[in-house]
Structure formats: structure tokens, C-alpha cells
Amino acid sequence: MILKNLITTGVFTSLLFAAFAFVQVDQTSENELHSASEDHGFAVLELFTSEGCSSCPPADDLMGQIEKKYKNEPVYILSYHVDYWNRLGWKDRFSTPENSQRQQQYSRILGSQVYTPQLIVNGKTEFVGSDHNAVESAIQKALFVSKNTKVELSARASQNEINVQYKTNSTDPKHTLVINLVEKQSSTQVAQGENEGRHLQHWQIVHKQNKIQGNTIQDGASTFLLPEHFSPDNWEIIAFIQNTKTGEILGSAKTDLK
């Protein structure tokens, strides 16, 4: 009887240790996943939006939430205001033809339609920019899967211009370094169009892009004219390396203005 109890106890103890070992292995895997995403992953979110589009404010708001949630992680948001909505009753003061052209380029590369709000992650996947679940899933995947090609940035604002110093380890002639001048937050009271009467909040607005190609992508400087009503606390520089043929973004970084 005692032997039977000892055997039973031994079997129970073995099972307990096996279960504990399984839990430990599972926890280790989760820790390794988190560490890998911190060391290597990044996500560049490019939102194509417009103040003239009634479907866009939810996507703009979502970008504000994402910016706050991932503030200390390598998640970089760029909001491009397109100009093709301007003819429908309201001119978006942040819109540029260059932003619309960039969206057209993605349409050709990805074989996608042109619409707002459209979100493109790391130059590879696109979907509706207000889809919260799709955005979160794409961010988590990018943070784990992507490998960040090194980009170093620093920026200083003078009386008339912003000077950006950059350094990368990219040597591929198909790569372009895209440097973005970004306003972190602004708002507009819309008087006409689909959003008439609404006070719209915007985050991470791209005002200008400088593109560097060839040998100078590895080390150099780039400048922007100082924007009107400039306040260094509300502006930053975000840069990324992109394969011009496939659209894939291979590395990114940002810096505040001093």
C-alpha cells in the first residue's frame, strides 16, 4: 500500500515538473519574441488622407492613438494629405501634388486602388487606414519580422533652415533615402465639403520630403526651409531607406529638432 502511494506520488511529481518545464519554455519563447522585435523590428505607417474626405477623420484619430501607444518604440507615422479631394468643395491646406503622386506610385507597385484613407506599412502591405485590428496586426508583424538597416540622424534648426545630418550603411544603388519634415500635431476648422463644420485633429503631417540617391545615401546632409510659425517641440525628422523598385522600406529612424 505504501509502495503504491510512493509510485503515485512519484508519477504526480514527474508530471508536475514536466508541466512546469513546459510553462518555462513557453515563457522563454515569449520573452525571446519581445526581445527580437525590440532589437530588429520597425514599422513605418504611411497614411494617405484628406480633410475633404468624411471617411478620413477616424483614420487620423487612430494615428494619434498609435503614436501615443508606441511612443517609445520604433513605430514611425507619416500622414500624407493628398490634393485630389480639393476640387470637391474644400482645399486641404496640408495637401500637395507630391503626396498624391507618392500614392500613385504605390498603386503601381502594389497593384492597389487609390483611395482615402489608405495605410501602407513598410512599403509592402496596404489596407483601410481606419481598420484598428488590421493596423495593430501589421505593426506587430513588422516589429517581429523586419530587419532595420541602420540609419543615423541628427537635426538642428537655425534662423532660416533645418539642417539634417544622416549616415547609413546602405550600398545598394536601388535604395533611396527619404527624409521627411514632420509636424507632430495640428488641427483645422473645416468650413466646406464633406467635413463641413467639423474641427479635425491631425497627427504626424508630412510637409516636405527630400530624396537622396546614389553614393551620397551613406553619409551627408540635407536641408529644409524653416516652416512658418515654427516651434521645435512640434516638429521632427523621420527618415527611411526604400527600395525604389519594390517599394519595400528597409530601415528607418527619427530625431527631434534641437
N, C-alpha and C positions, 0 to 999 in steps of 0.2 A: 504494500500500500504506500509506504514511504517512498520506494523506488519509483512508483508510478507518479507520485506527486513531484518528485525531483525531475523526472523526464518532462512532465507537463510544464513545470516552471522553466526548465531549460529551453524548451521549444518556444515558450512565450517570450523569454528574454531575447532569443535569437531573432524572432520576428520583430520585436521592438527595436533592436539595433538596426535591422535591415530597413525598417520604416524610417528611422532617424537618419540613416545614411542617405536614403532617397530624398528626404526633405533637404538635407545639406547640399546634395548635388544640384537639386533644383534651384535652391537659393543662390548657389555659386554661379549657375548659368545666368540668372537674372542680373547678378552683380557684374559679370563679365559683359553682358549686353549693354548695360548702362555705361560702363567704362569705355567700351568701344565707340559708342555714339558720342561721348564727350571728347575722345581723343581725335576722331577722324571725321565724323559726320558734320554736315551743314545743310541748310535748306534756304534757297533763295526763292522767295514768293513774289512773282510779278503779277500785279493786278491791273487789268485794263478796265477803266471805269469812266463815268461821266456824270456831271451834275445835271445833265439833261435827261438822264435815264432813271425812271422810277424804280427799277429793279436793283439799282446800284447801292443806295444807302445801306441796306443790310450787309452787303459785302464790305463796304467801307468800315462799318461798325465792327465787323468781325476782325478786320485787320487791326483795329485798335485793341481788341481783346487779345489777339495773338501777340501783338507787340508787348503788351503788359505781362502776359503769361510767360513768354520766352525771353524776357528782357536780358537775362544773364547767360543765354545760350546762343549758339551760332545759327540763329534764325534771322534772316535779313529780308525785310519787306520793302518792296518798291511799288508805289502806286503811280501808274501812268494814266493821265487824263487824256482821252482821245478827242479829236476835234470833229468827227463826223456827225455827232449829235447836235452841234452848234446851229445847224440850219433849221432845226425843228422848234425854235422859239426861245432858246436860252443859250448864251455863249459862256461856256465854262472858262473862267479866267486862268485856270491851270492847264488847259488843253494846248497841245501842239501838234502840228502835222507829223513831226518826228515820232511821237508816241504812236500815232495811227500807223505809220509806216513800219514801226517795230512789230506791231501786232500782225500786220500783213505778212511780214517775213516769217513769223511763227506759223501763220496759217499755211504757208507754202511748205515749210519744213515738216510740220507735224500732220499735215493733211487735215486740218481742222477748220471749222467755220470761224468767221469773225463776228463776235457778239460781246455784249457787256451785261453783267460783269463776268469777265473771263480771268481765270487764275492759271498761271503756268509755274510749275515747280521745277527748279533746277534745269529749266530749258527742255524738259523731257516729257512731262505729262500736263494735260490741261483739263479743266472742268469748270463748272459754275462757281464763281468766287464766293457765293454766299452759302455754299454747302459745308456746314460746320464739320460734319463727320468726315467728309472727303478731305477737307483741309487738314484735320488732325491726323488722319491716317497717312496722308502724303508726307507730313512733317516727320512723323515717327519713322517712316520708312527711309526717308532721306537722311535723317540723323544717324541711322544704323548702317545704311548701305554705302553712302557716298564717301569718297576719299578726298580730303581737302588739299588741293595743290596750294602750296604756300604763297600767301600774299601778305606783304607788309605795307602798312600805310601810316602816314602822319600828315597833318594838315595844319596850316596857320592862316589866319585871316589878317590882312593888312588894311590900310585905309581904302584901297581900291579893288583888291582882288583876294582870292583864296588860292594859296599855293599848296599843292598836294605832292608829296614825295612818295614814291612807290618802289617796291622791289619784289620780284617774283622769281621762281626757279623754272619757269616755263621756257622751253626752247623750240616748241613746235610752231612753224610758220603759219599754220592754220588757226592758231589761237589769237584772240583779240582780248586785250584788257579794257574793260568798260568801267569808267569811273563816273559815279553818279553824285550830283549835288542834290541833297535831300532835305526838304523841310519836314520836321518831325510831326507838326500838327498845325492845322488851320481850320477855318470854318467860313461858310458863305450863307447869306440870306438870299435864297433864290426867289426871284420876282416873277419869272415866267416859265413856260414849258411844263413838263410832266411833274416836276417837283415844286411847282409854284406855291409860295407861302411857307416852304419848309426851311428850317435852319439846319444845314448839313455840316457834319463834322468829317474832317479828312485826316488821315494819318500817312506819314512816310511818302510825301509827294515828291516825285522826281521833277526837278526844274530844268536841269541840263545834264547831258551825257557827253563825256569825252572818250573817244575810242582810240586806243593805241595798238598798232600792229607792227610786225617785223621785229627786228633786233632790239628796238627800244622798249619792248614789253618787259624786259628783265630788270631794268633799272632806269629811273628817270623822274621827271617832274611834269605836272600838268596844272593848268590854272583855270579858274573861273572868275568872271567879273562878280564883284560883291553885289548881292541882291539888294533891292530896296527894303528899307525897314529891317535891316539885318540885325539879328540877335544871335550870338554864337551858341547860346544854350538851346536854341530851337532848330539848329541845323547840324547835319553830319555828312560825312562822305562814306559811301558804300561802293566798293569795287568788286568786280568778279572777272574771272577768266572764262571765256566762252569759245567753244569750237564753232567757227563760223559756218562750217558745212553741216554739222548735225544739230546745232543749237544747244548741245549739252553744256551746262555750266560745271566747271571742273574745280573751282576754288573761289572763295570769297572772304572778305574781311570788311570791317568798318572802323572809322575813327571819328572822334569828336573834333571840334574846331577849337583851337587854342587862341 
